[in-house]
Amino acid sequence: MKTSRSCLSFFATALVVALLSGCGNSDLPSTSSVKGHVTYEGKPLADAMVIFSRGSRRMAEGEIALGRTDADGNFELTTHVSGQADVKGAVPSNYEVSISKKVPPKGISEADYQARVDAVNKASEEGSSVAPGKEPPPLVELLPRDVSVPGSSKLTAEVKSNETNDFKFDL
């Protein structure tokens, strides 16, 4: 019995070591840290999506890196590699950058829009629906197309290996 337990213990230890060493993630691309700051009309742009894309924009090949700005307009990128993993940073390369900020349509305040979203969520949890006309309308893009649409953006960035990649985008 001691021999069987020793074998099981050995294999369990080997499995843990293999998992901790990342043997399953050897296909992940090498990335460099990327951070930055976004302003719009001279003020920090909060809650905006920052997208770095290159090549044919294949997520599985690390050709897209994403980040979201915080309340101060700061962001850090993460590269999503298919279903395998998320890797901090971006693969060193030249990128097209798009920045998107969705807002409620004119005539609806952020607070009113959020109240409508909350009402829909509550109704959904209760198995009912909200009255027609009380649901939130679709959000609209705040930023112009030449900044916000991948494939149409005029913004670019070069992510370099083993360097500080800190980008400023003043829109």
Buried (B, 14 or more C-beta within 10 A) or exposed (E): EEEEEEEEEEEEEEEEEEEEEEEEEEEBBEBBBBBBBBBBEEEBBBEBBBBBBBBEEEBEBBBBBBBBBBEEBBBBBBBBBEEEBEBEBBBBBEBBBBBBBBBBEEEBEEEEBEBBEEBBEEBEEEEEEBEEEEEBEEEEEBBEEEBBBBEEBEBEBEBEEEEEBEBEBEB
